[in-house]
Amino acid sequence: MTVVERAERWLADDPDPATRRELKQLLDRNDLDALHDRFDSSLAFRSAGFRGLLGAGPNRMNRVTVIRATAGLCAWLRQQLPNAAERGICVGFDGRRMSRELATDTAGVIAGAGFQVWMLDDEMPTPVLGFSVLETGAAAGVMITAGDSPSAYNGYKVFWGNGSQIISVHDEGIAQAIARISSASSVPRPTRHEAIAQGRMQALTDLVERYRERVSDLVGPPSEARRLSIAYTALHGVGDRLIRTILGAAGFSGLKSLASQAEPDGRFPTVDFPNPEDPAAMVQVLALARRINAELVLANDPDAGRLAVAAASDEGYEVLSGDDLGCMLADDLLERTESQSKRLLISSIVSSPLLGKIAKAHGARWEQTLVGHSWINHRAIEIEAEGYSYILGYDDALGYGAATFVRDKDGISAALLVADLAARCKARGSTLLDEREAMWRRYGLYVSRRISRAFEGGDADEKMAAAMTRYRDNPPWPIANLNLPKTDLLVFEPEGGDRVILRATATAATLEYYLHVRIEIAAEENAESARERGNARIDEIAEAVRA
């Protein structure tokens, strides 16, 4: 079939007036470049689902794509779990463009397949969806979200019955099941009213309150010691209401939310890229912090899975890295659980090796996984079967999980844990930055850096593969032999405890370089001076690895 014929076939199958109109205009203009972009490839189902630009065609996020994906998911679940239909599937959505509509289609397809639907009727953070899967005993969950992607994107994220995002074995099975779905119009899709009448859809009305209670239990009852001035932003996402409620109930009465970014708005009118790792996304909340003289700054990404933190310093505010915060939380949680045996910490392979030093000092077990909280939590579940207690899992990209009632990164519970730690620091006359320096002096300072190298052109994937082959054939340092699932990743170990990781990212034809160097801080040395030494060594390693 020609691209025009494929587009016309899609047009006849599309239930959405907006994307039909978009596609009709492209056909009327005979815009072949745009048509090829939309129809020569499809969104790939991997990394627990898919995400893409909103628009018409198989290479876009739209109602047809979601209907077919959900039909494939139901087929795969029936194949894997005999009681999947009775256990049902939880469905949630965030505040992005089309999220509610796509969630409605998802729920309709699930009900039409004979499954029970557990529906989160309001815009919710992704951690709440993960929590709902475990609370209901569902076979799976679907969250309509694109995390911290720009406004033109949306996505479809799948959770398995263990509460964690799915891993590769299920990715592949669901993708194959989707490929067998001939059209969206062939998929049964009752309305909400019909599904309720059939007894196949139920709203999870009290679930958010149960989630609040479980998160609050992480720090105990309200305390007078939690008098802390906090500036917060939801970055136009769905975190504001829960953050204010949970931190307020814990005694943090000094929290001020940035009003211009508090309400869910999928256009993200005040930020180009709503990712709190991006310094530009933090500009407005840091301005609020200066106005109210905040001691702590918290920022969630739009689906409240991630958390960024800045702490007041003599020079203004310093944003802590994901490694800083993950290691500080781990050290604190291990100190608070010293009476427990067989404790477990997990981090992604690209995160700082400092976590291993902390685990060893506390007599805890440290594991490393491939990148992503799906891998972290699946490994945690395996090791818990050996009698271990999961204390914390984190990745360097601002994702933290410190509870087993959510098997994913959770920016809501992380915000409460950070605020509690900052309040306890203040009560003893110190700050988060003081706490970080004390951690560095106890275990050693790791200076880390991430560098991206993008490949361009029609042969970008081949160029990237060739680069990885060169590194394998002529490694600049010894290659570490780690027990990880097969992936396109190399770990080098220069002398002195340093580490260099190369990770090939097929979705963007990009090599990611993660550099970690360990520096001992002398007793009389200023911590900033030690960091400068670490950055100088990182510069040297970066030159060597790029050569």
N, C-alpha and C positions, 0 to 999 in steps of 0.2 A: 504494500500500500504506500502511496505517496504521503508526504507530510500533510498535504491538504486533506486527503481522504481520511487520515487518522484523526485530524482535527475535527472534521465533520462528524465522524463516528462518535468522538468524545462529546461533541455538542449535543447530539441526540440523547446521550446518556446522562448528562449533567442536570441535577435537580436545582441548581443554584442560579437564579436569574442574573446575579452580578457577574459570575464567571462566564455564563453563557453570553452575556452582552460583551464582555471583554474579548472573548474568542471570536464572536461574530465580527467585531470591528477589525481584528487582525486578519480575518479571512477576506473581508470586504476590501481592505487595503492591500491584500496579497503580500503581507509582511512575512516573507519566507524566513528571514533571519530569526524573527521572534518566534515563529512557529517551530522551527528546528530546535531552538533553545528549550521550548516547552515539551516537545514530543520526541526528540531523538534519544532521550534517556529518561529514567524514572528515579524518584527519590528512593534511595537504598534503605532498607530496613536493617539497621545495625545500631550498636551502642544503645541498646534498650529501646529502640524505636527509630524515629526519623524526625527531621525538621527541615524546613525549606521556606522559600519565599512564598507568600500567599499569591494565588493566581490560578489561572486555568491550565490544565494539562498535567500529565503524569510526573513531570519534573517540578511540580509546584505543590504546595500544601493547600488542599481544598476539600470540599465535601465528598467528591468522588473518591479521592485518595483515602480519606478517612473511612468511608463506608466499606471499601474493599479491604482495607487493613483490618478493620474490626471483624469482618466476616472471616478473614484468614486466621485471626487470633482465636475466634471461637472454634473454628475447625481444628486448630492445633491443640487447644485445651481439651477438646473431646477425645482426641487421640492420646493425649498424655495422662489425663485424669478421668477415671470413670465417673466420678461424682461432681465434675466441674460445673455442670449446669445448675445443680442444686446449691452448691457453694456460692456460685455467682461471681460477678465482676463488679468492683467498685469503679465509679467514674467521677472524676473531678476536673476542674478547669480554673485557669487563672484569669487575669483581667486583660489579656491581649485581644487584639482585633480577631473576631470570629471564634474566640475560644468557647463562648457559650453555645453558639450554633453547632460547632463541631462536636462538642460534648453531647448535645441533644441527639445528633445523628448517631454517635457512638452508642448511647444508651438504647436508641431505637433498634439498632442492628443486634445488640446483645439480647434484648427482649425477643426480637423476631427469630433468633436462633434457639429460643427456648431456655435461655439462661435467666437466672435471677439478676436484677440490676440493683445495686446499692448506690444511690445517687447523692452526691454532694450538691445541693441546689444553689448554693451561693459560690462566688469566687473565693477560692481557698489557696493557701500555700501548698506546694507539693508535699512537704512533710506530713500534712494532715491526710492527704490521700494515702501515703504509705502507711500511716497509722491506721487508717480505716480498713485496709486489707487485713491487717493482723487482728483488729478488733472484731471484725465480722466473720473471720475465717474464710474469706473469699478465696477463690481459686486464682484470681489475678486482679490487677487494677490498671486503669488507663487514666493518665493525666494529660490534658491538653495544655501544653506550655512549651515555650521555646527558651525558658530560663532567662539568660541575660542577653539574648540576641537582639539586634535592632528591631525597630517597629514593623518592618516589612515581613518579618518571619513569624511563623508559629510552628508547633511541633506536636508529636504524639509519643508519649513515654509510657512504657509498659512495665508493670511490677508483677512479679510472680507471687504465688501464695505464701512464700516465706517473708514477704514484705519488702524484698530487695528488688531493685531493677534487674531485669533479665540479663543473662550473659549469653555468650555466642551460640551455645547449642540450641537455645530457644530462638535467638535471632534468626538463625538459618532455617529452622523449621517453620516459623511464622512466615518468613519471606517466601518459602516454597508454597505454603498454603495460600498466600495472597495471589501468587501467580496463577493459581487455578481458578480464581474468581473471574468469570467472564465479563461481568459488567456490574455497575452499581445498581442499575434498575432491576436486575435479577435478584437482588438481596432483599428479603423481607424486612420491613422497617415500620412497625406500628408506631402510631403517635404516642405521646406521653399518656394521654387519657386512656387510650386503648391498652397500653402496657399495664397501667395501674389497675384497670378493670379486670385484666387477665391475671392479676396477682403477681406480675413479674417485675414490678418496680416499686422500690421503697426508698423514701427519703431518709437520710441519716440525720435526724433532727437534733439529737443530743450528743453527736460525736465530737463536736468542737469543744464542748464543755469537758468531756472525758479527756481529750487531748490536753487542755489547759491544766487539768488536775495532775496529769502525769508529768508534764513539764515542770510545774510548780514544785512537785515532790523532789526534784533534783537539788534544790537548795534549801528546803525546809521552810518553816513558817516565816512570816514577815519579821523584820528586825529593824530596830532603831538605828543600827549601825549602817544601814543602807541609804544614808543621806549623801547622794551623789548627783551632781549636775550632769545630765546626759543630753546630747543632741542626737536626734535619730532621723533617718530618712528611709522610706520604703521604695524610693526611686520609681514612683508611679505604679508600684506593684501592689501586692495583696498582704503585705506584712504588718501594716500600720495598726489595725484594730487589735490583732493578737498581741503584738509587742506591747502596746500601751496597757492592755488588760493584764497580761501576765506579769510584766515588770511592776505595774502599779500594785497588783495584789501582793507582790513580794516585798513591798515597802519602798520601791524606787519612785518616790513622789516628785523627784526633780527631773523627770524626763520631759523634754520638749521636742515634739515632732515637727519636721519641716512641712508647713502647711501646703506649699506649692507642689510638693511631690507626694503627698499623703494618700490621695485617692487613686484607685486603679484607673489607669488611662493608657491603653495600648498604643497611643500615638507617641508617648514619651515626649511631651512638648518641650521639656526643659533640658533634655540630654539627647545627644546623638547616639550614644552607645551606652545602654543602661547596665553596665557592668561595673560593680564597685572596685574591680581591679584597675579600671581606667581612671587615672588621676582627674580627668575632666568631669567624671561622674560624681566626684566627691566635692567639687568646688562649692556648691550651694550649702551643703550640710556643714562644711568647715566654716563657711561665713556665718551660719547660724551659731555654731559653737563659739566663735569669737564674740558674737553679740551677747550671748548669755554667759560667757566665761565658763563654758562647759569643761568638765574634767575628763569626760569620755565621749567619744563619737562612735555611733553604731550605724551601719548601713546594710540593708538587705538588698539582694538582687530582686527582680520583679516577681519571682515565684517563691521568694523567701527561703530558698535552699542554701544560699551562701551568705556569709557575713564578713563585712570589712570593719576594721576597728582602727581608730586613731586615738592617741593619748596625748594629753596636754604636756608640753615640754617648755623649757625656758625660751625656746625660739618660736613657739607657736604650737603646732600639732604635728606629731609624727605618726604616719600610717604604718601599722605593723604588718609584716608579711604573713602569708599563710603559714609558713614554717615557724615564724616567731610565735604566733598564736597557738598553733597546734601543739608545739612543744611546751609552751607555758601551761596550757590546759592539762596536758598529759601529766606534767610534773605535779601540778596542784591536785589533780584527781588521784594520783598515786599516793601522795602524802596523806590524803583524806581516807584512803582505803588500805592503810598499812597493815591492818589486822587481817585482811583477806589474803589467802594464798592463791596461787595459780591465776595471776592477773595477766591480761592480754592487751597489748597495743598493736595497732596495724596502721601502716601508712603506704601510700603508693610509692612505687620504686623511684619516682622522680623527686620525691620529697626529701627533706634534709635527713642525713644519717644521724643527726643529733638525737633523734628520737630513740635510736638504739642505745646510745650512751645513757639516756635517762632511764630507759627500761632496765638496763643492766644494773644501774645503781640502786634501783628499787626492788631488784629481784623479780622483775616481771618479764614476760615473754614478748618479743618483738617480731612481727612478721611484715613482709613486704609483698605487695601485689602489683598487678598491672594497674594502669591509670583508671580511676573511676570508682565510685562508691559501690557500684554493683559488685566489682571484684573484692573490695574491702569487706563488704558484708557477707558475701557468700563464703569467703575464707573464715570470717569470724564465726559463722554458724557451724562450719566444720570443726573448728578448734574447740568451740564451746561443748561439743559432744564429748570431748576428752576431759571435761570437768573444769575448763577455764572460765573465768569471768571477764567479759568484754568491758574494758574501761573506756577506750577511745579509739576511733579511727579518723584519720584526716588526710586530705591531699593539699598540695601547695596552692591550689587555686581557690582558696578560701572556703573549702568544704569541710565541716566537722560533724561527727556523730558521736554522741556520748551516752546513748541509751539504746536499749534493745526493744523499746516499744515503737521506735521508728528505725527501720533498717535502711537508712539513706542519710545523706547529709541533711542537716536541719539547722537553718539559720535562726530559727526562733529560740530553740533550747540553747543554742550556742550563745546567743545574745544574753540570755539570763545568766549562764555560767560565767561569761566574761564580766558582766556587771557585778555579779556577786564577788568575783575575785578582785575586781578593782575596788569595791567597797571595803573588803577585808584589808587590802593593801593600805587604803586611806586610814582605816582605823588604827593601824600600827605605824602610821606616819611615813608611808612610802607610796609609790605609784606603780602602775604597770611597767613603766620604763625601768624603774629601779628593780622590779621583780625580774625583768628580762636580763638585765646586766648581772644580777646575782646568779641566774641560771647559767649564763655564759661562763662566769667565773668558776662555777661548780663543775660543769661538764665539758667546757671548751666552747669556743665560738666557731660556728660554721657560717661562712659567708657564701651566699648562693646567688646565682644569676641564671636567667633563662634567655636564650637567644634563638630567634627564629630565622630560618633561611628558606625562602619561598622559591619554588621552581615555576617557570612560566612557559607558555606555549603548548601546542598540541601534544608534545612529547614530554610534558612535565613529569608524569609518573615514571617514564623511562629514565629521565635524568636523575630523579631522586633515587631510584633503585640502583643506578650505576654508582651514585655517591656512596650508598650504604655498602655496596660490594667492595669499593675501594677501601673503606674503613675496615671491613672484615679481613681483606687480604693483606692490608698493611696497617695494622692497628698502631696508633701512636703510643699506647701503653698496654699493659696486659688486660685481656678481656676477662671480666668476672664471670664465673659459671654459677648462675643463679637458677634456682628451681622455680621457674615461672612458666605459665602456659606459653605456647608458641606465639610469638609476635615479632614484628619488625622493630627490634629494639636492641641496642648494644650498651653495655655498661663497662666502662674502663676504670681501672683503679691505679692512678699514679701513686708514687711513694708518698708516705706521710699521712695516710688516711683520707686523701682527697678522692673525689669521685666525679666522673664525667659520664652522662647518659645521653645517647643519641636516640631519638624516637621519630620514626617516619610516620607522618600523618597523611594517610591516603586521601581523605576527604578534601584536603586542601593542598596536596602535593607540597608539603612543608616538612623540613627537618627541624625538629626542636632539640636544642642543646641545653641540657641542665648541668650546670657546673656548681660543685660544692667543694669548698676548701676549709680545712680545720685549722684554727689559730688558737694557740695558748695565750691567754692574757696574763702578763706578768703582774705580780702583786701590786707594784707601784704604777703600773701602766694605765693610762686612760683608755676606756673601752672604745672610744671613737678612733684613737690611734691604732688600736688592734684591728678595727674594721678597715681602716685605710690600708694596713698591711695585707689584709685578706683580699681586698679589691685589687691591689697591685698583683697579687698572685693569680687572681682570676683573670686579669688582663693577659698575663703570660700564657695561661692555659688556653684561653680563647684563641690566641694567636696560633698556638701549637695545633689545636684541634681543627682549625680552619685551613691550615697549610696543605 
